[in-house]
Amino acid sequence: MISIPVLKKNIMEFVRLWSVVTVVLLVSLVFLIGTYAPDGKALIMETAFGDGITDHSLNGILGTCFFEWILSLVPFVYVILAAAELAAGGLESGELSWIMSAPTKRKRILFTQIYFLGISLFSMFFLTAVTGLICGFLLQPQHFEAAGFILLCLGGFCLHFCLGGAAMLISCLGSDKAVAVVTAAGVPAFFFVLRQLAKIGGIFSYLNYATVFSLYRADDVLDGGIFFAWKYPFLLLTGVILYWVSMQIFEKRDLPL
């Protein structure tokens, strides 16, 4: 079902972008863990995030600063650029048309693109989780909670797997990479702004239920609740549906081959 030549081509093309995004995640994570002050002051983080930090434990700071901000936004740079190039960009440049001119089914080609995006995302989050676990146990062994950290990493992958499905669907609908990038970035960015407005409270509090980011909240894990038990599978299922719809649309499109 997977085209090995296409998969190898994707790895070569995106290894630099993947590496840059992953390094940003790892450096941010190591910095937050390494500079954590056990006295709970966390002055740098309080200055950067204002009153957003209410839990001054290590996982509380990671939840607010890393998972709900950095991990929610930085990987999406990779997602939108990769998804836009894997479908719309390939059609615009003619690369996909050239590949599909060979006796290779469209569905197999796009499944390979989706497989690559999913595996590269999983690798990114797996490396982030391993790095965090090593740094946590070495640098903050008395303050690091491994179970909550792993669950938040898992939730981050589920979130971006879902967002990747939306980005791939947008990419499969067109043949212009720039349009795909702008559209794929605009919708989640709008949702993210709504989530931040919801944190203000008052009349904005209802906005918290209107975005996909409401399904990925650090408090769901750190407060000892079990809401993540249905939110994470829901994100994965939504992502699978979006990828499947993308394949159906791409297979039935009238493409210049």
For each residue, the residues with C-beta under 8 A, 3 or more apart:
1: 108 111
2: 7 108 111 112 115
3: 6 7 99 104 108 109 112
4: 7 8
5: 8 9
6: 3 9 10 99 109 112 113
7: 2 3 4 10 11 112 115 116
8: 4 5 11 12
9: 5 6 12 13
10: 6 7 13 14 86 112 113 116
11: 7 8 14 15 116
12: 8 9 15
13: 9 10 85
14: 10 11 17 18 78 82 85 116 120
15: 11 12 18 19
16: 19 20
17: 14 20 21 78 81 82
18: 14 15 21 22 78 120 123 124
19: 15 16 22 23
20: 16 17 23 24
21: 17 18 24 25 74 75 77 78 124
22: 18 19 25 26 124 127 128
23: 19 20 26 27
24: 20 21 27 28 70 74
25: 21 22 28 29 70 71 74 75 124 128
26: 22 23 29 30 127 128 131
27: 23 24 30 31
28: 24 25 31 32 66 70 74
29: 25 26 32 33 62 66 70 128 131 132 135
30: 26 27 33 34 131 135
31: 27 28 34 35
32: 28 29 35 36 45 61 62 65 66
33: 29 30 36 58 62 132 135 136 139 140 144
34: 30 31 135 139
35: 31 32 44
36: 32 33 42 58 61 139 140 143
37: 40 41 42 43
38: 140 142 143
39:
40: 37 56 57
41: 37 46 56
42: 36 37 45 46 53 56 61
43: 37 46 47
44: 35 47 48
45: 32 42 48 49 53 61 64 65
46: 41 42 43 49 50 53
47: 43 44 50
48: 44 45 65
49: 45 46 52 53 64 65 69
50: 46 47
51: 54
52: 49 64 199
53: 42 45 46 49 56 60 61 64 65
54: 51 60 64
55: 59 60 61 63 64 222
56: 40 41 42 53 60 61
57: 40 60 61 143 145
58: 33 36 61 62 136 140 143 144 145
59: 55 62 63 144 145 148 149 222
60: 53 54 55 56 57 63 64 218 222
61: 32 36 42 45 53 55 56 57 58 64 65 66
62: 29 32 33 58 59 65 66 67 132 149 152 218
63: 55 59 60 66 67 68 148 152 218 219 221 222
64: 45 49 52 53 54 55 60 61 67 68 69 218
65: 32 45 48 49 53 61 62 68 69 70
66: 28 29 32 61 62 63 69 70 71
67: 62 63 64 70 71 72 152 155 156 216 218
68: 63 64 65 71 72 216 217 218
69: 49 64 65 66 72 73
70: 24 25 28 29 65 66 67 73 74
71: 25 66 67 68 74 75 128 152 153 156
72: 67 68 69 76 156 159 192 213 216
73: 69 70 76 77 192
74: 21 24 25 28 70 71 77 78
75: 21 25 71 78 79 121 124 125 156 160
76: 72 73 79 80 160 163 185 188
77: 21 73 74 80 81
78: 14 17 18 21 74 75 81 82 120 121 124
79: 75 76 82 83 117 121 160 163 164 167 184
80: 76 77 83 84 167 180 181 184 185
81: 17 77 78 84 85 181
82: 14 17 78 79 85 86 117 120
83: 79 80 86 87 117 164 167 168 170 171 180 184
84: 80 81 87 88 89 167 170 171 177 180 181 184
85: 13 14 81 82 88 89 90 177
86: 10 82 83 89 90 113 114 116 117 168 171
87: 83 84 90 91 96 110 113 168 171 172 180 246 250
88: 84 85 91 92 171 172 174 175 176 177 179 180
89: 84 85 86 92 93 171 177 180
90: 85 86 87 93 95 96 99 113
91: 87 88 94 96 97 175 255
92: 88 89 175 176 177
93: 89 90 96
94: 91 97 98
95: 90 98 99
96: 87 90 91 93 99 100 109 255
97: 91 94 100 101 255 256 257
98: 94 95 101
99: 3 6 90 95 96 102 104 109
100: 96 97 104 106 109 255 257
101: 97 98 257
102: 99
103:
104: 3 99 100 108 109
105: 108 109
106: 100 109 110 250 251 255
107: 110 111 247 251
108: 1 2 3 104 105 111 112
109: 3 6 96 99 100 104 105 106 112 113
110: 87 106 107 113 114 172 246 247 250 251
111: 1 2 107 108 114 115 247
112: 2 3 6 7 10 108 109 115 116
113: 6 10 86 87 90 109 110 116 117 168
114: 86 110 111 117 118 168 243 246 247
115: 2 7 111 112 118 119
116: 7 10 11 14 86 112 113 119 120
117: 79 82 83 86 113 114 120 121 164 168
118: 114 115 121 122 161 164 243
119: 115 116 122 123
120: 14 18 78 82 116 117 123 124
121: 75 78 79 117 118 124 125 157 160 161 164
122: 118 119 125 126 157
123: 18 119 120 126 127
124: 18 21 22 25 75 78 120 121 127 128
125: 75 121 122 128 129 153 154 156 157 160
126: 122 123 129 130
127: 22 26 123 124 130 131
128: 22 25 26 29 71 124 125 131 132 153 156
129: 125 126 132 133 149 150 153 154
130: 126 127 133 134
131: 26 29 30 127 128 134 135
132: 29 33 62 128 129 135 136 149 153
133: 129 130 136 137 146 149 150
134: 130 131 137 138
135: 29 30 33 34 131 132 138 139 140
136: 33 58 132 133 139 140 141 144 146 149
137: 133 134 141 144 146
138: 134 135 141
139: 33 34 36 135 136
140: 33 36 38 58 135 136 143 144
141: 136 137 138 144
142: 38
143: 36 38 57 58 140
144: 33 58 59 136 137 140 141 149
145: 57 58 59 148 149
146: 133 136 137 149 150
147: 150 151
148: 59 63 145 151 152 221 222
149: 59 62 129 132 133 136 144 145 146 152 153
150: 129 133 146 147 153 154
151: 147 148 154 155 221 228
152: 62 63 67 71 148 149 155 156 218 221
153: 71 125 128 129 132 149 150 156 157
154: 125 129 150 151 157 158 232
155: 67 151 152 158 159 216 220 221 228 231 232 235
156: 67 71 72 75 125 128 152 153 159 160 216
157: 121 122 125 153 154 160 161
158: 154 155 161 162 216 231 232 233 235 236 239
159: 72 155 156 162 163 212 213 215 216 235
160: 75 76 79 121 125 156 157 163 164
161: 118 121 157 158 164 165 235 236 239
162: 158 159 165 166 212 235 236 238 239 242
163: 76 79 159 160 166 167 188 212 239
164: 79 83 117 118 121 160 161 167 168 239 243
165: 161 162 168 169 238 239 240 241 242 243 246
166: 162 163 169 170 184 187 188 242
167: 79 80 83 84 163 164 170 171 180 184
168: 83 86 87 113 114 117 164 165 171 172 242 243 246
169: 165 166 172 173 242 243 245 246 249
170: 83 84 166 167 173 174 180 183 184
171: 83 84 86 87 88 89 167 168 174 180 184 246
172: 87 88 110 168 169 246 247 249 250 253
173: 169 170 249
174: 88 170 171 179 180
175: 88 91 92
176: 88 92 179 180
177: 84 85 88 89 92 180 181
178: 181 182
179: 88 174 176 182 183
180: 80 83 84 87 88 89 167 170 171 174 176 177 183 184
181: 80 81 84 177 178 184 185
182: 178 179 185 186
183: 170 179 180 186 187
184: 79 80 83 84 166 167 170 171 180 181 187 188
185: 76 80 181 182 188 189
186: 182 183 189 190
187: 166 183 184 190 191
188: 76 163 166 184 185 191 192 212 213
189: 185 186 192 193
190: 186 187 193 194
191: 187 188 194 195 210 211 212 213
192: 72 73 188 189 195 196 211 213
193: 189 190 196 197
194: 190 191 197 198 207 210 211
195: 191 192 198 199 207 208 211 213 214
196: 192 193 199 200
197: 193 194 200 204 207
198: 194 195 201 204 205 206 207 208 211 214
199: 52 195 196 204 208
200: 196 197 204 205
201: 198 204 205
202: 205
203: 206
204: 197 198 199 200 201 207
205: 198 200 201 202 208
206: 198 203 209 210
207: 194 195 197 198 204 210 211
208: 195 198 199 205 211 214
209: 206 214
210: 191 194 206 207 214
211: 191 192 194 195 198 207 208 214
212: 159 162 163 188 191 215 216 235
213: 72 159 188 191 192 195 216
214: 195 198 208 209 210 211 217
215: 159 212 231 232 234 235
216: 67 68 72 155 156 158 159 212 213 231 235
217: 68 214 220 227
218: 60 62 63 64 67 68 152 221 222
219: 63 222 223 225
220: 155 217 223 225 227 228 231
221: 63 148 151 152 155 218 225 228
222: 55 59 60 63 148 218 219
223: 219 220
224:
225: 219 220 221 228
226: 229
227: 217 220 230 231
228: 151 155 220 221 225 231 232
229: 226 232 233
230: 227 233 234
231: 155 158 215 216 220 227 228 234 235
232: 154 155 158 215 228 229 235 236
233: 158 229 230 236 237
234: 215 230 231 237 238
235: 155 158 159 161 162 212 215 216 231 232 238 239
236: 158 161 162 232 233 239 240
237: 233 234 240 241
238: 162 165 234 235 241 242
239: 158 161 162 163 164 165 235 236 242 243
240: 165 236 237 243 244
241: 165 237 238 244 245
242: 162 165 166 168 169 238 239 245 246
243: 114 118 164 165 168 169 239 240 246 247
244: 240 241 247 248
245: 169 241 242 248 249
246: 87 110 114 165 168 169 171 172 242 243 249 250
247: 107 110 111 114 172 243 244 250 251
248: 244 245 251 252
249: 169 172 173 245 246 252 253
250: 87 106 110 172 246 247 253
251: 106 107 110 247 248
252: 248 249
253: 172 249 250
254:
255: 91 96 97 100 106
256: 97
257: 97 100 101
